[in-house]
Amino acid sequence: RLSLPPEFTKESSAVLIKVGDSASERQILESTFLSKHPKEVPGLSIPVSIVVEAIETLNENQAEIRLKSDQLALFVVLTTRAQGRFSENAFILRPMETKSILFVP
């Protein structure tokens, strides 16, 4: 069943869509839908500050990187000279949201 949040109107420029299994309360998918081209979304011309809140070594094979942004940041890309990959890349970071990304060598 799909239901839109009450604050969604045709003037909304971004909508967060979460799909989950209500029986297990497990989230299956999360996606942000932009109803306009990125250059037309209000507030995107504001400089964005993304802060690395922490980098924590989980074990010899993984590290967790926690990021936070003061504004909506589209298509955030992480790069490194180290050999490995990030669990997510080119993601959307919402204002004041802390996002955890895993680095796997």
Backbone as a chain_set.jsonl record, in Angstrom:
{"seq": "RLSLPPEFTKESSAVLIKVGDSASERQILESTFLSKHPKEVPGLSIPVSIVVEAIETLNENQAEIRLKSDQLALFVVLTTRAQGRFSENAFILRPMETKSILFVP", "coords": {"N": [[0.848, -1.174, 0.0], [0.59, 2.17, -0.871], [1.063, 5.284, 0.501], [0.928, 8.772, 0.593], [2.756, 11.299, 2.341], [1.106, 13.683, 4.522], [2.089, 16.285, 4.174], [2.822, 16.421, 1.554], [2.448, 18.042, -1.472], [1.438, 19.298, -4.715], [3.298, 21.226, -5.118], [5.537, 20.358, -3.86], [9.006, 19.615, -3.916], [10.637, 17.469, -3.479], [10.348, 14.063, -2.558], [10.474, 11.576, -0.15], [10.611, 8.158, -0.451], [9.79, 5.233, 1.119], [9.948, 1.781, 1.273], [8.663, -1.003, 2.831], [8.432, -4.031, 4.79], [5.695, -4.723, 6.523], [5.111, -6.77, 8.298], [7.56, -7.766, 9.293], [8.699, -5.415, 9.909], [10.825, -4.512, 8.471], [12.895, -2.489, 6.491], [12.898, -2.242, 3.026], [13.508, -0.736, 0.778], [14.669, 2.557, 0.046], [14.152, 5.653, -1.348], [14.624, 8.785, -2.971], [12.522, 10.973, -4.587], [12.617, 13.399, -7.009], [10.629, 16.018, -8.035], [11.217, 17.959, -9.768], [13.752, 19.304, -11.985], [17.106, 19.085, -10.749], [18.387, 21.672, -10.666], [16.218, 23.306, -10.359], [15.182, 22.908, -7.875], [14.252, 24.366, -4.877], [16.604, 25.992, -2.761], [18.87, 24.533, -3.398], [20.957, 25.983, -4.406], [22.314, 26.994, -2.329], [25.373, 26.98, -0.546], [26.616, 23.834, 0.498], [27.43, 22.121, 3.45], [29.138, 19.331, 4.254], [29.846, 17.116, 6.772], [32.213, 14.884, 8.104], [31.34, 12.924, 10.566], [32.344, 10.765, 12.002], [34.773, 8.155, 11.702], [34.902, 4.835, 11.915], [36.567, 1.892, 12.693], [35.341, -1.214, 12.062], [36.034, -3.892, 11.846], [38.788, -5.902, 10.652], [38.133, -5.838, 8.017], [36.246, -3.89, 7.409], [35.101, -0.484, 7.554], [33.224, 2.089, 9.095], [31.756, 5.027, 7.961], [30.477, 8.035, 9.019], [28.339, 10.525, 7.962], [27.137, 13.923, 7.82], [24.922, 16.514, 6.848], [24.257, 20.013, 6.419], [22.387, 21.002, 4.695], [20.18, 19.99, 1.992], [21.77, 17.636, 0.04], [22.593, 16.572, -3.076], [23.455, 13.62, -4.877], [25.892, 12.753, -3.548], [29.212, 11.86, -3.581], [31.681, 9.573, -2.673], [35.177, 9.199, -2.577], [38.35, 7.51, -2.753], [41.846, 6.795, -2.377], [42.517, 4.375, -1.552], [42.312, 0.808, -2.006], [39.245, -0.676, -2.664], [35.7, -0.512, -1.903], [32.723, 1.514, -1.488], [29.735, 1.077, 0.413], [27.576, 2.466, -0.504], [27.05, 5.003, -2.936], [26.935, 8.167, -4.657], [24.615, 9.195, -3.443], [21.72, 10.677, -1.807], [21.775, 13.133, 0.625], [19.989, 14.147, 3.278], [18.918, 17.179, 5.006], [20.449, 17.57, 8.151], [20.491, 14.863, 8.603], [22.061, 11.886, 9.656], [24.177, 9.823, 7.952], [25.26, 6.547, 7.459], [27.927, 4.92, 5.977], [29.518, 2.096, 4.644], [32.918, 1.129, 4.247], [34.573, -1.164, 2.34], [37.423, -2.964, 2.002]], "CA": [[0.0, 0.0, 0.0], [1.355, 3.414, -0.973], [0.37, 6.476, 0.986], [1.788, 9.945, 0.573], [2.678, 12.062, 3.599], [0.141, 14.788, 4.422], [2.732, 17.534, 3.747], [3.094, 16.364, 0.118], [1.536, 18.782, -2.352], [2.017, 19.353, -6.064], [4.409, 22.166, -5.071], [6.683, 19.703, -3.23], [10.084, 19.394, -4.875], [11.282, 16.183, -3.203], [9.555, 13.144, -1.744], [11.195, 10.388, 0.297], [9.778, 6.967, -0.568], [10.325, 4.083, 1.848], [9.163, 0.567, 1.08], [9.03, -1.928, 3.884], [7.595, -5.178, 5.11], [5.054, -4.377, 7.79], [5.135, -7.927, 9.207], [8.86, -7.841, 9.972], [9.12, -4.026, 10.113], [12.112, -4.371, 7.793], [12.896, -1.582, 5.346], [13.401, -2.913, 1.835], [13.997, 0.244, -0.183], [14.477, 3.968, 0.346], [14.519, 6.426, -2.527], [14.126, 10.155, -2.999], [11.998, 11.346, -5.885], [12.598, 14.835, -7.262], [9.578, 16.346, -8.998], [11.763, 18.993, -10.643], [15.17, 19.146, -12.27], [17.865, 19.528, -9.568], [18.652, 23.115, -10.664], [14.972, 24.008, -10.062], [14.774, 22.606, -6.501], [14.591, 25.493, -4.001], [17.608, 25.79, -1.738], [20.059, 23.801, -3.829], [22.048, 26.89, -4.747], [22.986, 27.329, -1.08], [26.532, 26.103, -0.314], [26.329, 22.716, 1.394], [28.545, 21.686, 4.275], [29.034, 17.933, 4.657], [30.838, 16.853, 7.813], [32.469, 13.501, 8.491], [31.185, 12.891, 12.024], [33.2, 9.727, 12.573], [35.228, 6.999, 10.922], [35.094, 3.799, 12.926], [36.967, 0.583, 12.18], [34.455, -2.24, 12.616], [36.881, -5.08, 11.922], [39.895, -5.725, 9.698], [37.612, -5.78, 6.655], [35.243, -2.842, 7.199], [35.087, 0.754, 8.335], [31.981, 2.837, 8.965], [31.931, 6.476, 7.837], [29.208, 8.713, 9.299], [28.293, 11.856, 7.353], [25.979, 14.76, 8.13], [24.879, 17.718, 6.013], [23.378, 21.066, 6.935], [21.387, 21.259, 3.655], [19.959, 18.889, 1.062], [22.924, 17.433, -0.845], [22.279, 15.555, -4.079], [24.51, 12.863, -5.556], [27.13, 12.787, -2.769], [30.114, 10.807, -4.044], [32.873, 9.364, -1.866], [36.302, 8.623, -3.308], [39.524, 7.215, -1.939], [42.975, 6.187, -3.09], [42.631, 2.997, -1.051], [41.623, -0.189, -2.802], [38.021, -1.109, -2.007], [34.463, 0.112, -2.381], [31.787, 2.018, -0.488], [28.451, 0.372, 0.341], [26.67, 3.337, -1.245], [27.689, 6.174, -3.514], [26.017, 9.027, -5.42], [23.377, 9.173, -2.66], [21.154, 11.953, -1.375], [21.913, 13.364, 2.066], [18.977, 15.127, 3.677], [19.386, 18.088, 6.056], [20.614, 17.107, 9.535], [20.44, 13.402, 8.654], [23.354, 11.215, 9.73], [24.181, 8.68, 7.036], [26.387, 5.641, 7.667], [28.393, 4.242, 4.781], [30.591, 1.151, 4.934], [34.009, 0.97, 3.294], [35.032, -2.551, 2.343], [38.631, -3.071, 1.149]], "C": [[0.89, 1.231, 0.0], [0.502, 4.554, -0.436], [1.367, 7.621, 1.024], [1.661, 10.692, 1.892], [1.743, 13.257, 3.438], [0.767, 16.096, 3.946], [3.059, 17.545, 2.256], [2.012, 17.124, -0.64], [2.164, 18.798, -3.732], [3.139, 20.375, -6.141], [5.657, 21.548, -4.438], [7.747, 19.419, -4.28], [10.8, 18.071, -4.654], [10.386, 15.355, -2.287], [10.433, 11.95, -1.403], [10.226, 9.217, 0.256], [10.487, 5.828, 0.153], [9.379, 2.906, 1.632], [9.626, -0.428, 2.128], [8.042, -3.063, 4.02], [6.99, -4.923, 6.478], [5.072, -5.545, 8.785], [6.446, -7.989, 9.986], [9.394, -6.462, 10.34], [10.495, -3.761, 9.512], [11.968, -3.438, 6.601], [13.558, -2.278, 4.164], [14.075, -1.917, 0.895], [13.753, 1.646, 0.344], [14.971, 4.743, -0.856], [13.928, 7.826, -2.403], [13.727, 10.488, -4.42], [11.991, 12.869, -5.986], [11.548, 15.124, -8.329], [10.021, 17.417, -9.985], [13.196, 18.636, -10.986], [15.953, 19.682, -11.07], [18.118, 21.036, -9.528], [17.409, 23.936, -10.317], [14.481, 23.757, -8.626], [15.197, 23.763, -5.6], [15.646, 25.099, -2.964], [18.86, 25.072, -2.19], [21.212, 24.707, -4.22], [22.832, 27.324, -3.505], [24.226, 26.441, -0.949], [26.203, 25.052, 0.754], [27.59, 22.351, 2.163], [28.287, 20.248, 4.709], [30.186, 17.641, 5.607], [30.969, 15.342, 8.01], [32.418, 13.481, 10.01], [32.115, 11.884, 12.669], [33.612, 8.734, 11.506], [35.607, 5.951, 11.95], [35.469, 2.486, 12.253], [36.1, -0.472, 12.857], [35.194, -3.557, 12.809], [37.975, -4.897, 10.879], [39.413, -5.576, 8.265], [36.645, -4.629, 6.395], [35.485, -1.635, 8.087], [33.756, 1.45, 8.073], [32.304, 4.324, 8.939], [30.56, 7.106, 8.066], [29.299, 10.161, 8.815], [27.039, 12.592, 7.775], [26.077, 16.022, 7.294], [23.94, 18.746, 6.632], [22.242, 21.389, 5.963], [21.182, 19.993, 2.832], [21.144, 18.808, 0.112], [22.602, 16.276, -1.788], [23.543, 14.897, -4.607], [25.871, 12.994, -4.856], [27.979, 11.583, -3.182], [31.343, 10.761, -3.145], [33.951, 8.734, -2.742], [37.45, 8.379, -2.342], [40.629, 6.676, -2.838], [43.168, 4.737, -2.651], [41.871, 2.051, -1.968], [40.408, -0.673, -2.029], [36.824, -0.382, -2.58], [33.637, 0.603, -1.195], [30.455, 1.288, -0.67], [27.415, 1.161, -0.441], [27.481, 4.482, -1.818], [26.684, 6.901, -4.389], [24.631, 9.038, -4.755], [22.927, 10.595, -2.321], [21.273, 12.022, 0.145], [20.951, 14.482, 2.439], [19.485, 15.988, 4.829], [19.35, 17.443, 7.445], [20.459, 15.591, 9.696], [21.868, 12.873, 8.799], [23.265, 9.955, 8.891], [25.43, 7.858, 7.297], [26.672, 4.892, 6.381], [29.509, 3.295, 5.199], [31.646, 1.213, 3.836], [34.534, -0.448, 3.456], [36.249, -2.638, 1.433], [38.564, -4.266, 0.205]], "O": [[1.835, 1.322, 0.784], [-0.634, 4.757, -0.867], [2.512, 7.448, 1.44], [0.587, 10.72, 2.493], [1.602, 13.788, 2.336], [0.072, 16.937, 3.376], [3.523, 18.56, 1.736], [0.819, 16.876, -0.467], [3.301, 18.36, -3.903], [3.872, 20.399, -7.13], [6.727, 22.156, -4.475], [7.428, 19.028, -5.403], [11.5, 17.595, -5.547], [9.754, 15.877, -1.369], [11.069, 11.376, -2.288], [9.15, 9.27, 0.853], [11.632, 5.497, -0.155], [8.165, 3.03, 1.79], [10.822, -0.668, 2.294], [6.959, -3.046, 3.436], [7.702, -4.91, 7.482], [5.051, -5.319, 9.995], [6.446, -8.233, 11.192], [10.423, -6.35, 11.007], [11.235, -2.897, 9.982], [11.041, -3.572, 5.801], [14.649, -2.835, 4.291], [15.1, -2.228, 0.287], [12.75, 1.9, 1.011], [16.084, 4.519, -1.332], [12.87, 8.02, -1.805], [14.51, 10.304, -5.352], [11.418, 13.546, -5.132], [11.581, 14.535, -9.41], [9.295, 17.747, -10.923], [13.792, 17.765, -10.352], [15.512, 20.638, -10.434], [18.067, 21.628, -8.45], [17.518, 25.124, -10.014], [13.475, 24.331, -8.209], [16.378, 24.11, -5.559], [15.587, 24.021, -2.372], [19.83, 25.003, -1.435], [22.342, 24.238, -4.352], [23.888, 27.946, -3.619], [24.136, 25.244, -1.22], [25.591, 25.357, 1.777], [28.68, 22.281, 1.595], [27.336, 19.975, 5.441], [31.349, 17.886, 5.289], [29.974, 14.619, 8.073], [33.339, 13.961, 10.672], [32.623, 12.121, 13.764], [32.892, 8.504, 10.535], [36.516, 6.152, 12.755], [34.772, 2.023, 11.35], [36.12, -0.609, 14.081], [35.004, -4.249, 13.81], [38.073, -3.827, 10.28], [40.198, -5.224, 7.385], [36.258, -4.416, 5.246], [35.995, -1.743, 9.202], [33.23, 1.404, 6.961], [33.039, 4.822, 9.791], [29.592, 6.756, 7.39], [30.197, 10.912, 9.197], [26.008, 11.98, 8.053], [27.168, 16.54, 7.056], [22.956, 18.396, 7.283], [21.242, 21.986, 6.361], [21.939, 19.032, 2.969], [21.487, 19.791, -0.546], [22.368, 15.149, -1.352], [24.575, 15.549, -4.764], [26.876, 13.307, -5.495], [27.522, 10.44, -3.139], [31.971, 11.787, -2.888], [33.67, 7.846, -3.547], [37.511, 8.963, -1.26], [40.366, 6.165, -3.926], [43.888, 3.972, -3.293], [40.907, 2.445, -2.623], [40.525, -1.042, -0.86], [36.919, 0.282, -3.612], [33.826, 0.169, -0.059], [30.094, 0.925, -1.789], [26.474, 0.581, -0.984], [28.491, 4.883, -1.24], [25.689, 6.314, -4.815], [23.609, 8.906, -5.429], [23.655, 11.567, -2.522], [20.914, 11.081, 0.852], [21.082, 15.615, 1.975], [20.388, 15.574, 5.555], [18.348, 16.853, 7.848], [20.312, 15.1, 10.816], [22.781, 13.364, 8.136], [22.383, 9.12, 9.096], [26.534, 8.4, 7.353], [25.777, 4.305, 5.773], [30.355, 3.655, 6.018], [31.325, 1.332, 2.654], [34.89, -0.877, 4.554], [36.137, -2.413, 0.228], [39.493, -4.493, -0.57]]}, "num_chains": 1, "name": "protein.A"}
